Amino acid sequence: MAGKLQVSIDHNVCVGNAMCPHLAGKTFALNDDRQGSVIDPDGDTRENVLEAAEACPVSAITVVDAESGEQLFP
């Protein structure tokens, strides 16, 4: 299961606990408001991106397979 991902973060929900950049630091970073932001959706492995999304305590991260359109998380 490879391919490009579409990754987004709902900033109305994000609480900035920093798990996403901790687990997938090439894909996520904290912005000036200390909320997660996507810097490169394909920066880390698909598994690491999904692990980071699943670790988000408020499920603010959405991950979609860019080729099939299948929503992978949540």
PDB file of N, CA, C and O in Angstrom:
ATOM      1  N   MET A   1       0.855  -1.175   0.000  1.00  0.00           N
ATOM      2  CA  MET A   1       0.000   0.000   0.000  1.00  0.00           C
ATOM      3  C   MET A   1       0.893   1.228   0.000  1.00  0.00           C
ATOM      4  O   MET A   1       1.373   1.648   1.053  1.00  0.00           O
ATOM      5  N   ALA A   2       1.118   1.801  -1.164  1.00  0.00           N
ATOM      6  CA  ALA A   2       1.964   2.985  -1.277  1.00  0.00           C
ATOM      7  C   ALA A   2       1.181   4.061  -2.005  1.00  0.00           C
ATOM      8  O   ALA A   2       0.003   3.887  -2.316  1.00  0.00           O
ATOM      9  N   GLY A   3       1.839   5.162  -2.272  1.00  0.00           N
ATOM     10  CA  GLY A   3       1.190   6.235  -3.000  1.00  0.00           C
ATOM     11  C   GLY A   3       1.107   7.496  -2.184  1.00  0.00           C
ATOM     12  O   GLY A   3       1.428   7.523  -0.996  1.00  0.00           O
ATOM     13  N   LYS A   4       0.677   8.519  -2.841  1.00  0.00           N
ATOM     14  CA  LYS A   4       0.603   9.842  -2.229  1.00  0.00           C
ATOM     15  C   LYS A   4      -0.575   9.945  -1.264  1.00  0.00           C
ATOM     16  O   LYS A   4      -1.593   9.267  -1.408  1.00  0.00           O
ATOM     17  N   LEU A   5      -0.397  10.816  -0.282  1.00  0.00           N
ATOM     18  CA  LEU A   5      -1.427  11.058   0.727  1.00  0.00           C
ATOM     19  C   LEU A   5      -1.874  12.504   0.689  1.00  0.00           C
ATOM     20  O   LEU A   5      -1.099  13.396   0.345  1.00  0.00           O
ATOM     21  N   GLN A   6      -3.117  12.728   1.042  1.00  0.00           N
ATOM     22  CA  GLN A   6      -3.624  14.063   1.346  1.00  0.00           C
ATOM     23  C   GLN A   6      -3.801  14.075   2.854  1.00  0.00           C
ATOM     24  O   GLN A   6      -4.505  13.235   3.413  1.00  0.00           O
ATOM     25  N   VAL A   7      -3.161  15.030   3.506  1.00  0.00           N
ATOM     26  CA  VAL A   7      -3.203  15.101   4.962  1.00  0.00           C
ATOM     27  C   VAL A   7      -3.655  16.502   5.351  1.00  0.00           C
ATOM     28  O   VAL A   7      -3.143  17.495   4.834  1.00  0.00           O
ATOM     29  N   SER A   8      -4.614  16.572   6.264  1.00  0.00           N
ATOM     30  CA  SER A   8      -5.079  17.885   6.732  1.00  0.00           C
ATOM     31  C   SER A   8      -5.287  17.848   8.240  1.00  0.00           C
ATOM     32  O   SER A   8      -5.501  16.794   8.840  1.00  0.00           O
ATOM     33  N   ILE A   9      -5.215  19.032   8.825  1.00  0.00           N
ATOM     34  CA  ILE A   9      -5.426  19.177  10.266  1.00  0.00           C
ATOM     35  C   ILE A   9      -6.508  20.220  10.476  1.00  0.00           C
ATOM     36  O   ILE A   9      -6.431  21.321   9.931  1.00  0.00           O
ATOM     37  N   ASP A  10      -7.506  19.880  11.258  1.00  0.00           N
ATOM     38  CA  ASP A  10      -8.572  20.815  11.614  1.00  0.00           C
ATOM     39  C   ASP A  10      -8.086  21.678  12.774  1.00  0.00           C
ATOM     40  O   ASP A  10      -8.022  21.218  13.914  1.00  0.00           O
ATOM     41  N   HIS A  11      -7.743  22.936  12.475  1.00  0.00           N
ATOM     42  CA  HIS A  11      -7.211  23.822  13.504  1.00  0.00           C
ATOM     43  C   HIS A  11      -8.274  24.282  14.498  1.00  0.00           C
ATOM     44  O   HIS A  11      -7.942  24.859  15.534  1.00  0.00           O
ATOM     45  N   ASN A  12      -9.530  24.035  14.198  1.00  0.00           N
ATOM     46  CA  ASN A  12     -10.588  24.325  15.174  1.00  0.00           C
ATOM     47  C   ASN A  12     -10.631  23.262  16.265  1.00  0.00           C
ATOM     48  O   ASN A  12     -11.244  23.465  17.312  1.00  0.00           O
ATOM     49  N   VAL A  13      -9.979  22.133  16.017  1.00  0.00           N
ATOM     50  CA  VAL A  13      -9.991  21.014  16.952  1.00  0.00           C
ATOM     51  C   VAL A  13      -8.613  20.798  17.595  1.00  0.00           C
ATOM     52  O   VAL A  13      -8.532  20.403  18.758  1.00  0.00           O
ATOM     53  N   CYS A  14      -7.543  21.051  16.854  1.00  0.00           N
ATOM     54  CA  CYS A  14      -6.174  20.771  17.301  1.00  0.00           C
ATOM     55  C   CYS A  14      -5.865  21.473  18.623  1.00  0.00           C
ATOM     56  O   CYS A  14      -6.124  22.665  18.783  1.00  0.00           O
ATOM     57  N   VAL A  15      -5.302  20.701  19.578  1.00  0.00           N
ATOM     58  CA  VAL A  15      -4.939  21.260  20.887  1.00  0.00           C
ATOM     59  C   VAL A  15      -3.430  21.413  21.044  1.00  0.00           C
ATOM     60  O   VAL A  15      -2.960  21.842  22.098  1.00  0.00           O
ATOM     61  N   GLY A  16      -2.668  21.070  20.011  1.00  0.00           N
ATOM     62  CA  GLY A  16      -1.231  21.299  20.017  1.00  0.00           C
ATOM     63  C   GLY A  16      -0.441  20.445  20.986  1.00  0.00           C
ATOM     64  O   GLY A  16       0.499  20.940  21.608  1.00  0.00           O
ATOM     65  N   ASN A  17      -0.793  19.177  21.132  1.00  0.00           N
ATOM     66  CA  ASN A  17      -0.036  18.329  22.070  1.00  0.00           C
ATOM     67  C   ASN A  17       1.277  17.834  21.475  1.00  0.00           C
ATOM     68  O   ASN A  17       2.076  17.221  22.182  1.00  0.00           O
ATOM     69  N   ALA A  18       1.516  18.089  20.189  1.00  0.00           N
ATOM     70  CA  ALA A  18       2.786  17.845  19.493  1.00  0.00           C
ATOM     71  C   ALA A  18       3.103  16.379  19.228  1.00  0.00           C
ATOM     72  O   ALA A  18       4.257  16.052  18.954  1.00  0.00           O
ATOM     73  N   MET A  19       2.128  15.493  19.298  1.00  0.00           N
ATOM     74  CA  MET A  19       2.393  14.094  18.961  1.00  0.00           C
ATOM     75  C   MET A  19       2.660  13.933  17.466  1.00  0.00           C
ATOM     76  O   MET A  19       3.477  13.095  17.085  1.00  0.00           O
ATOM     77  N   CYS A  20       2.003  14.703  16.619  1.00  0.00           N
ATOM     78  CA  CYS A  20       2.180  14.516  15.172  1.00  0.00           C
ATOM     79  C   CYS A  20       3.620  14.810  14.733  1.00  0.00           C
ATOM     80  O   CYS A  20       4.203  13.981  14.036  1.00  0.00           O
ATOM     81  N   PRO A  21       4.221  15.947  15.103  1.00  0.00           N
ATOM     82  CA  PRO A  21       5.612  16.141  14.689  1.00  0.00           C
ATOM     83  C   PRO A  21       6.579  15.210  15.419  1.00  0.00           C
ATOM     84  O   PRO A  21       7.655  14.907  14.905  1.00  0.00           O
ATOM     85  N   HIS A  22       6.206  14.763  16.598  1.00  0.00           N
ATOM     86  CA  HIS A  22       7.058  13.820  17.332  1.00  0.00           C
ATOM     87  C   HIS A  22       7.131  12.480  16.596  1.00  0.00           C
ATOM     88  O   HIS A  22       8.199  11.872  16.524  1.00  0.00           O
ATOM     89  N   LEU A  23       6.013  12.023  16.056  1.00  0.00           N
ATOM     90  CA  LEU A  23       5.951  10.712  15.401  1.00  0.00           C
ATOM     91  C   LEU A  23       6.254  10.765  13.910  1.00  0.00           C
ATOM     92  O   LEU A  23       6.714   9.774  13.343  1.00  0.00           O
ATOM     93  N   ALA A  24       6.005  11.897  13.265  1.00  0.00           N
ATOM     94  CA  ALA A  24       6.225  12.036  11.816  1.00  0.00           C
ATOM     95  C   ALA A  24       6.733  13.447  11.529  1.00  0.00           C
ATOM     96  O   ALA A  24       6.022  14.271  10.954  1.00  0.00           O
ATOM     97  N   GLY A  25       7.958  13.708  11.931  1.00  0.00           N
ATOM     98  CA  GLY A  25       8.532  15.051  11.887  1.00  0.00           C
ATOM     99  C   GLY A  25       8.846  15.592  10.511  1.00  0.00           C
ATOM    100  O   GLY A  25       9.102  16.788  10.369  1.00  0.00           O
ATOM    101  N   LYS A  26       8.835  14.743   9.483  1.00  0.00           N
ATOM    102  CA  LYS A  26       9.035  15.244   8.119  1.00  0.00           C
ATOM    103  C   LYS A  26       7.702  15.624   7.478  1.00  0.00           C
ATOM    104  O   LYS A  26       7.671  16.286   6.440  1.00  0.00           O
ATOM    105  N   THR A  27       6.617  15.208   8.095  1.00  0.00           N
ATOM    106  CA  THR A  27       5.280  15.508   7.577  1.00  0.00           C
ATOM    107  C   THR A  27       4.627  16.639   8.351  1.00  0.00           C
ATOM    108  O   THR A  27       3.943  17.479   7.765  1.00  0.00           O
ATOM    109  N   PHE A  28       4.831  16.670   9.663  1.00  0.00           N
ATOM    110  CA  PHE A  28       4.163  17.644  10.526  1.00  0.00           C
ATOM    111  C   PHE A  28       5.158  18.532  11.260  1.00  0.00           C
ATOM    112  O   PHE A  28       6.293  18.136  11.526  1.00  0.00           O
ATOM    113  N   ALA A  29       4.711  19.733  11.578  1.00  0.00           N
ATOM    114  CA  ALA A  29       5.460  20.663  12.432  1.00  0.00           C
ATOM    115  C   ALA A  29       4.437  21.457  13.228  1.00  0.00           C
ATOM    116  O   ALA A  29       3.248  21.440  12.910  1.00  0.00           O
ATOM    117  N   LEU A  30       4.889  22.141  14.245  1.00  0.00           N
ATOM    118  CA  LEU A  30       4.000  23.051  14.972  1.00  0.00           C
ATOM    119  C   LEU A  30       4.112  24.430  14.348  1.00  0.00           C
ATOM    120  O   LEU A  30       5.209  24.887  14.028  1.00  0.00           O
ATOM    121  N   ASN A  31       2.977  25.090  14.177  1.00  0.00           N
ATOM    122  CA  ASN A  31       2.976  26.443  13.626  1.00  0.00           C
ATOM    123  C   ASN A  31       3.173  27.462  14.755  1.00  0.00           C
ATOM    124  O   ASN A  31       3.405  27.085  15.904  1.00  0.00           O
ATOM    125  N   ASP A  32       3.082  28.741  14.420  1.00  0.00           N
ATOM    126  CA  ASP A  32       3.304  29.802  15.408  1.00  0.00           C
ATOM    127  C   ASP A  32       2.277  29.787  16.537  1.00  0.00           C
ATOM    128  O   ASP A  32       2.530  30.321  17.617  1.00  0.00           O
ATOM    129  N   ASP A  33       1.118  29.177  16.289  1.00  0.00           N
ATOM    130  CA  ASP A  33       0.077  29.066  17.319  1.00  0.00           C
ATOM    131  C   ASP A  33       0.220  27.766  18.117  1.00  0.00           C
ATOM    132  O   ASP A  33      -0.653  27.423  18.913  1.00  0.00           O
ATOM    133  N   ARG A  34       1.323  27.049  17.901  1.00  0.00           N
ATOM    134  CA  ARG A  34       1.600  25.773  18.556  1.00  0.00           C
ATOM    135  C   ARG A  34       0.547  24.713  18.222  1.00  0.00           C
ATOM    136  O   ARG A  34       0.215  23.860  19.045  1.00  0.00           O
ATOM    137  N   GLN A  35       0.038  24.791  17.001  1.00  0.00           N
ATOM    138  CA  GLN A  35      -0.859  23.759  16.502  1.00  0.00           C
ATOM    139  C   GLN A  35      -0.132  23.003  15.401  1.00  0.00           C
ATOM    140  O   GLN A  35       0.777  23.535  14.763  1.00  0.00           O
ATOM    141  N   GLY A  36      -0.536  21.764  15.186  1.00  0.00           N
ATOM    142  CA  GLY A  36       0.071  20.973  14.129  1.00  0.00           C
ATOM    143  C   GLY A  36      -0.205  21.575  12.765  1.00  0.00           C
ATOM    144  O   GLY A  36      -1.266  22.153  12.532  1.00  0.00           O
ATOM    145  N   SER A  37       0.754  21.437  11.870  1.00  0.00           N
ATOM    146  CA  SER A  37       0.559  21.845  10.481  1.00  0.00           C
ATOM    147  C   SER A  37       1.257  20.829   9.589  1.00  0.00           C
ATOM    148  O   SER A  37       2.233  20.198   9.995  1.00  0.00           O
ATOM    149  N   VAL A  38       0.753  20.680   8.382  1.00  0.00           N
ATOM    150  CA  VAL A  38       1.309  19.734   7.426  1.00  0.00           C
ATOM    151  C   VAL A  38       2.377  20.457   6.619  1.00  0.00           C
ATOM    152  O   VAL A  38       2.094  21.464   5.970  1.00  0.00           O
ATOM    153  N   ILE A  39       3.614  19.942   6.659  1.00  0.00           N
ATOM    154  CA  ILE A  39       4.682  20.554   5.877  1.00  0.00           C
ATOM    155  C   ILE A  39       5.006  19.747   4.622  1.00  0.00           C
ATOM    156  O   ILE A  39       5.463  20.313   3.629  1.00  0.00           O
ATOM    157  N   ASP A  40       4.776  18.439   4.651  1.00  0.00           N
ATOM    158  CA  ASP A  40       4.991  17.579   3.484  1.00  0.00           C
ATOM    159  C   ASP A  40       4.206  16.286   3.706  1.00  0.00           C
ATOM    160  O   ASP A  40       4.642  15.434   4.480  1.00  0.00           O
ATOM    161  N   PRO A  41       3.059  16.122   3.046  1.00  0.00           N
ATOM    162  CA  PRO A  41       2.233  14.940   3.291  1.00  0.00           C
ATOM    163  C   PRO A  41       2.941  13.623   2.988  1.00  0.00           C
ATOM    164  O   PRO A  41       2.542  12.577   3.500  1.00  0.00           O
ATOM    165  N   ASP A  42       3.973  13.662   2.173  1.00  0.00           N
ATOM    166  CA  ASP A  42       4.704  12.452   1.819  1.00  0.00           C
ATOM    167  C   ASP A  42       6.110  12.437   2.417  1.00  0.00           C
ATOM    168  O   ASP A  42       6.979  11.706   1.940  1.00  0.00           O
ATOM    169  N   GLY A  43       6.335  13.238   3.456  1.00  0.00           N
ATOM    170  CA  GLY A  43       7.654  13.324   4.075  1.00  0.00           C
ATOM    171  C   GLY A  43       8.041  12.094   4.863  1.00  0.00           C
ATOM    172  O   GLY A  43       9.223  11.762   4.949  1.00  0.00           O
ATOM    173  N   ASP A  44       7.078  11.416   5.435  1.00  0.00           N
ATOM    174  CA  ASP A  44       7.319  10.211   6.229  1.00  0.00           C
ATOM    175  C   ASP A  44       6.609   9.042   5.561  1.00  0.00           C
ATOM    176  O   ASP A  44       5.847   9.223   4.611  1.00  0.00           O
ATOM    177  N   THR A  45       6.865   7.855   6.063  1.00  0.00           N
ATOM    178  CA  THR A  45       6.169   6.681   5.532  1.00  0.00           C
ATOM    179  C   THR A  45       4.674   6.788   5.829  1.00  0.00           C
ATOM    180  O   THR A  45       4.251   7.470   6.763  1.00  0.00           O
ATOM    181  N   ARG A  46       3.909   6.110   5.025  1.00  0.00           N
ATOM    182  CA  ARG A  46       2.461   6.066   5.234  1.00  0.00           C
ATOM    183  C   ARG A  46       2.143   5.567   6.637  1.00  0.00           C
ATOM    184  O   ARG A  46       1.241   6.083   7.297  1.00  0.00           O
ATOM    185  N   GLU A  47       2.880   4.569   7.087  1.00  0.00           N
ATOM    186  CA  GLU A  47       2.651   4.004   8.413  1.00  0.00           C
ATOM    187  C   GLU A  47       2.893   5.041   9.504  1.00  0.00           C
ATOM    188  O   GLU A  47       2.120   5.128  10.458  1.00  0.00           O
ATOM    189  N   ASN A  48       3.965   5.832   9.370  1.00  0.00           N
ATOM    190  CA  ASN A  48       4.254   6.855  10.381  1.00  0.00           C
ATOM    191  C   ASN A  48       3.207   7.969  10.376  1.00  0.00           C
ATOM    192  O   ASN A  48       2.831   8.469  11.435  1.00  0.00           O
ATOM    193  N   VAL A  49       2.740   8.357   9.197  1.00  0.00           N
ATOM    194  CA  VAL A  49       1.702   9.392   9.111  1.00  0.00           C
ATOM    195  C   VAL A  49       0.420   8.890   9.770  1.00  0.00           C
ATOM    196  O   VAL A  49      -0.226   9.623  10.518  1.00  0.00           O
ATOM    197  N   LEU A  50       0.058   7.649   9.493  1.00  0.00           N
ATOM    198  CA  LEU A  50      -1.153   7.089  10.105  1.00  0.00           C
ATOM    199  C   LEU A  50      -0.986   6.924  11.611  1.00  0.00           C
ATOM    200  O   LEU A  50      -1.934   7.146  12.364  1.00  0.00           O
ATOM    201  N   GLU A  51       0.206   6.538  12.060  1.00  0.00           N
ATOM    202  CA  GLU A  51       0.460   6.427  13.493  1.00  0.00           C
ATOM    203  C   GLU A  51       0.298   7.791  14.170  1.00  0.00           C
ATOM    204  O   GLU A  51      -0.282   7.885  15.252  1.00  0.00           O
ATOM    205  N   ALA A  52       0.808   8.835  13.538  1.00  0.00           N
ATOM    206  CA  ALA A  52       0.679  10.185  14.094  1.00  0.00           C
ATOM    207  C   ALA A  52      -0.787  10.611  14.136  1.00  0.00           C
ATOM    208  O   ALA A  52      -1.236  11.198  15.121  1.00  0.00           O
ATOM    209  N   ALA A  53      -1.529  10.319  13.076  1.00  0.00           N
ATOM    210  CA  ALA A  53      -2.950  10.677  13.046  1.00  0.00           C
ATOM    211  C   ALA A  53      -3.710   9.940  14.146  1.00  0.00           C
ATOM    212  O   ALA A  53      -4.551  10.529  14.825  1.00  0.00           O
ATOM    213  N   GLU A  54      -3.417   8.668  14.319  1.00  0.00           N
ATOM    214  CA  GLU A  54      -4.095   7.869  15.337  1.00  0.00           C
ATOM    215  C   GLU A  54      -3.723   8.312  16.748  1.00  0.00           C
ATOM    216  O   GLU A  54      -4.507   8.133  17.679  1.00  0.00           O
ATOM    217  N   ALA A  55      -2.531   8.888  16.913  1.00  0.00           N
ATOM    218  CA  ALA A  55      -2.081   9.339  18.233  1.00  0.00           C
ATOM    219  C   ALA A  55      -2.666  10.692  18.622  1.00  0.00           C
ATOM    220  O   ALA A  55      -2.574  11.089  19.783  1.00  0.00           O
ATOM    221  N   CYS A  56      -3.261  11.397  17.680  1.00  0.00           N
ATOM    222  CA  CYS A  56      -3.850  12.698  17.991  1.00  0.00           C
ATOM    223  C   CYS A  56      -5.006  12.506  18.975  1.00  0.00           C
ATOM    224  O   CYS A  56      -5.955  11.780  18.678  1.00  0.00           O
ATOM    225  N   PRO A  57      -4.935  13.150  20.147  1.00  0.00           N
ATOM    226  CA  PRO A  57      -5.952  12.908  21.172  1.00  0.00           C
ATOM    227  C   PRO A  57      -7.335  13.459  20.825  1.00  0.00           C
ATOM    228  O   PRO A  57      -8.321  13.085  21.460  1.00  0.00           O
ATOM    229  N   VAL A  58      -7.421  14.337  19.832  1.00  0.00           N
ATOM    230  CA  VAL A  58      -8.713  14.925  19.471  1.00  0.00           C
ATOM    231  C   VAL A  58      -9.117  14.606  18.029  1.00  0.00           C
ATOM    232  O   VAL A  58     -10.065  15.185  17.500  1.00  0.00           O
ATOM    233  N   SER A  59      -8.386  13.676  17.399  1.00  0.00           N
ATOM    234  CA  SER A  59      -8.671  13.253  16.015  1.00  0.00           C
ATOM    235  C   SER A  59      -8.786  14.429  15.061  1.00  0.00           C
ATOM    236  O   SER A  59      -9.720  14.505  14.263  1.00  0.00           O
ATOM    237  N   ALA A  60      -7.827  15.346  15.149  1.00  0.00           N
ATOM    238  CA  ALA A  60      -7.835  16.537  14.297  1.00  0.00           C
ATOM    239  C   ALA A  60      -7.240  16.271  12.919  1.00  0.00           C
ATOM    240  O   ALA A  60      -7.374  17.103  12.021  1.00  0.00           O
ATOM    241  N   ILE A  61      -6.587  15.130  12.736  1.00  0.00           N
ATOM    242  CA  ILE A  61      -5.869  14.836  11.491  1.00  0.00           C
ATOM    243  C   ILE A  61      -6.700  13.913  10.611  1.00  0.00           C
ATOM    244  O   ILE A  61      -7.209  12.888  11.067  1.00  0.00           O
ATOM    245  N   THR A  62      -6.830  14.291   9.345  1.00  0.00           N
ATOM    246  CA  THR A  62      -7.496  13.462   8.350  1.00  0.00           C
ATOM    247  C   THR A  62      -6.457  13.031   7.328  1.00  0.00           C
ATOM    248  O   THR A  62      -5.665  13.844   6.852  1.00  0.00           O
ATOM    249  N   VAL A  63      -6.468  11.740   6.992  1.00  0.00           N
ATOM    250  CA  VAL A  63      -5.535  11.195   6.012  1.00  0.00           C
ATOM    251  C   VAL A  63      -6.347  10.499   4.928  1.00  0.00           C
ATOM    252  O   VAL A  63      -7.187   9.645   5.212  1.00  0.00           O
ATOM    253  N   VAL A  64      -6.081  10.882   3.674  1.00  0.00           N
ATOM    254  CA  VAL A  64      -6.789  10.334   2.520  1.00  0.00           C
ATOM    255  C   VAL A  64      -5.758   9.845   1.505  1.00  0.00           C
ATOM    256  O   VAL A  64      -4.746  10.507   1.274  1.00  0.00           O
ATOM    257  N   ASP A  65      -6.016   8.687   0.901  1.00  0.00           N
ATOM    258  CA  ASP A  65      -5.190   8.210  -0.195  1.00  0.00           C
ATOM    259  C   ASP A  65      -5.494   9.096  -1.399  1.00  0.00           C
ATOM    260  O   ASP A  65      -6.625   9.116  -1.885  1.00  0.00           O
ATOM    261  N   ALA A  66      -4.492   9.826  -1.881  1.00  0.00           N
ATOM    262  CA  ALA A  66      -4.707  10.815  -2.948  1.00  0.00           C
ATOM    263  C   ALA A  66      -5.111  10.169  -4.267  1.00  0.00           C
ATOM    264  O   ALA A  66      -5.795  10.794  -5.078  1.00  0.00           O
ATOM    265  N   GLU A  67      -4.701   8.937  -4.489  1.00  0.00           N
ATOM    266  CA  GLU A  67      -5.013   8.277  -5.756  1.00  0.00           C
ATOM    267  C   GLU A  67      -6.405   7.673  -5.774  1.00  0.00           C
ATOM    268  O   GLU A  67      -7.134   7.830  -6.753  1.00  0.00           O
ATOM    269  N   SER A  68      -6.786   6.982  -4.700  1.00  0.00           N
ATOM    270  CA  SER A  68      -8.084   6.308  -4.683  1.00  0.00           C
ATOM    271  C   SER A  68      -9.194   7.160  -4.085  1.00  0.00           C
ATOM    272  O   SER A  68     -10.374   6.911  -4.334  1.00  0.00           O
ATOM    273  N   GLY A  69      -8.811   8.189  -3.278  1.00  0.00           N
ATOM    274  CA  GLY A  69      -9.810   8.985  -2.586  1.00  0.00           C
ATOM    275  C   GLY A  69     -10.306   8.339  -1.306  1.00  0.00           C
ATOM    276  O   GLY A  69     -11.170   8.893  -0.626  1.00  0.00           O
ATOM    277  N   GLU A  70      -9.768   7.168  -0.970  1.00  0.00           N
ATOM    278  CA  GLU A  70     -10.187   6.455   0.245  1.00  0.00           C
ATOM    279  C   GLU A  70      -9.692   7.200   1.482  1.00  0.00           C
ATOM    280  O   GLU A  70      -8.514   7.541   1.586  1.00  0.00           O
ATOM    281  N   GLN A  71     -10.601   7.446   2.408  1.00  0.00           N
ATOM    282  CA  GLN A  71     -10.210   8.065   3.679  1.00  0.00           C
ATOM    283  C   GLN A  71      -9.618   6.975   4.556  1.00  0.00           C
ATOM    284  O   GLN A  71     -10.274   5.981   4.867  1.00  0.00           O
ATOM    285  N   LEU A  72      -8.353   7.180   4.952  1.00  0.00           N
ATOM    286  CA  LEU A  72      -7.623   6.192   5.742  1.00  0.00           C
ATOM    287  C   LEU A  72      -7.735   6.443   7.234  1.00  0.00           C
ATOM    288  O   LEU A  72      -7.650   5.510   8.032  1.00  0.00           O
ATOM    289  N   PHE A  73      -7.926   7.710   7.617  1.00  0.00           N
ATOM    290  CA  PHE A  73      -8.124   8.067   9.009  1.00  0.00           C
ATOM    291  C   PHE A  73      -8.817   9.410   9.066  1.00  0.00           C
ATOM    292  O   PHE A  73      -8.499  10.260   8.234  1.00  0.00           O
ATOM    293  N   PRO A  74      -9.716   9.668   9.957  1.00  0.00           N
ATOM    294  CA  PRO A  74     -10.301   8.720  10.906  1.00  0.00           C
ATOM    295  C   PRO A  74     -11.307   7.801  10.243  1.00  0.00           C
ATOM    296  O   PRO A  74     -11.890   6.943  10.906  1.00  0.00           O
TER     297      PRO A  74
END
